[in-house]
């Protein structure tokens, strides 16, 4: 069933620690199961992106986001005859390294780690904090589940898909540690597998769609605004109304989002099939030598970019969201400095070979939103969120 350019688990580049094959599961199915049973995966339920957990029960969390990415990636992979198990493993793991409070948390933690670099910098400290790199750290070393190794010991292709971006400095550092490994393409150029490319795009499709939904639900953006300012949304809202005249409110919103999601999925499938036919890669090695093969058509790419710009200006930078993220940043900074000054307060399982800065960053990054808030009250006595 798999296309010749799909990842075949029988031809995987393997795991870092040699393990016997599982009797009933392929390497990628096993990766997916390991991710699903990990501690970091369960924490995703209490981590958020735009809205904090305590603001409402109906907003997306990182867990439901990851499940939506997996659903979109799997359904596109099936049609393109790519490896569904691999895209599922990558999609479920792609956000494992996110800090509490989404991007505000990551930015704050990055500043904190970098601020320590000047005072006696070690290799660890120069890295700063990147969430993609952290997702890889979670599956490579931070999960403590197996007697023989740290981390989940996932297959190369799953790890490669998880590291979707990486700064060039960090890529060189990873490459030195693992020559020809998952960071090689950031140093030498080249593309990841089609499955990795697909997850990347499924992530974008998923968060654009659900941030519209959550944004309207929160009252921070309106249907009228979307209609007036986002041509892509206007197109599918018009389609929904022409099929169902008089449709309004929540059902109109959902129908427009549903039509937009389907159109984006079909667009990716058509465009990718077109590029695959033109490039005709015979295997994964040739895929790696091609430019991006998974993608939107030009029209859909510009529509999606306009939508992203709208969401950034109207939702992510909305004064109310900004106010929450400002406070979230403070929480992360206070936590970081507390643990740096009181290392005995760190849990035992964070002992090890890492520098104190990195141990503190790993500890804070692993927190859920609500744990971070509770811990912040414990150490400061201040309640920043009522
Ligand atoms: Mg994501």
Boltz pocket constraint, residues with backbone or C-beta under 6 A from the ligand:
constraints:
  - pocket:
      binder: B
      contacts: [[A, 65], [A, 94], [A, 95], [A, 203]]
      max_distance: 6.0
